[in-house]
């Protein structure tokens, strides 16, 4: 990798981490009492939490979908080999 490629990867990583950190802090408004009020209790043993989709989760899900598409696009030849054996 060249210097500029490493530079932009570093900048992108720092920005992505900062955005996720801001979203985590922003989502801390959901208190413990809210969590307990929106949970289902199963025999006093397990509590399953129910809550809304936070902006952190939406952005994380979108990032995972984009990452998957980019990964498949970059490694398509590896998957094409698997498909060649099926014929």
C-alpha positions in Angstrom: 0.0 0.0 0.0 1.1 3.5 -0.7 1.3 6.2 1.9 -1.9 7.9 0.6 -3.8 4.6 0.7 -2.8 4.0 4.3 -3.6 7.6 5.1 -7.2 7.4 3.8 -7.7 4.0 5.5 -6.6 5.5 8.8 -8.7 8.6 8.4 -11.7 6.4 7.4 -11.2 4.1 10.4 -10.9 7.0 12.8 -14.1 8.6 11.4 -16.1 5.4 11.5 -15.0 4.7 15.1 -15.9 8.3 16.1 -19.4 8.1 14.4 -20.1 4.8 16.2 -18.9 6.2 19.5 -21.2 9.2 19.1 -24.1 7.0 18.2 -23.5 4.8 21.3 -23.4 7.9 23.5 -26.5 9.3 21.9 -28.3 6.0 22.6 -27.5 6.0 26.3 -30.8 7.9 26.9 -32.5 4.5 27.1 -32.3 4.0 30.8 -32.2 0.8 32.9 -35.8 1.5 34.0 -36.9 1.7 30.3 -35.1 -1.6 29.6 -36.9 -3.3 32.4 -40.2 -1.9 31.5 -40.0 -3.1 27.9 -38.8 -6.6 28.8 -40.6 -9.9 29.0 -39.9 -12.1 32.1 -39.8 -15.8 31.7 -40.3 -17.6 35.0 -38.0 -15.1 36.8 -35.0 -16.8 35.1 -34.7 -15.0 31.8 -35.6 -11.4 30.8 -35.8 -10.7 27.2 -35.4 -7.0 26.3 -37.6 -5.3 23.7 -36.8 -1.9 22.4 -36.8 0.2 19.4 -34.2 0.2 16.7 -31.7 2.8 17.6 -29.8 4.9 15.0 -26.7 3.0 16.0 -28.3 -0.4 15.0 -29.6 1.0 11.7 -26.2 2.4 10.7 -24.5 -0.8 11.8 -26.9 -3.0 9.8 -26.4 -0.7 6.7 -22.6 -0.9 7.2 -22.7 -4.7 7.3 -24.8 -4.9 4.1 -22.4 -2.5 2.3 -19.4 -4.5 3.6 -21.0 -7.8 2.4 -21.6 -6.3 -1.1 -18.1 -4.9 -1.3 -16.6 -8.2 -0.1 -18.5 -10.2 -2.7 -17.6 -7.8 -5.5 -13.9 -8.0 -4.6 -13.8 -11.8 -4.1 -16.2 -12.8 -6.9 -13.6 -14.9 -8.6 -13.3 -17.1 -5.5 -17.0 -17.8 -5.5 -17.1 -18.3 -9.3 -14.7 -21.2 -8.7 -17.1 -22.8 -6.3 -19.9 -22.5 -8.9 -17.7 -24.1 -11.6 -17.5 -27.3 -9.6 -21.3 -27.5 -9.3 -21.7 -28.0 -13.1 
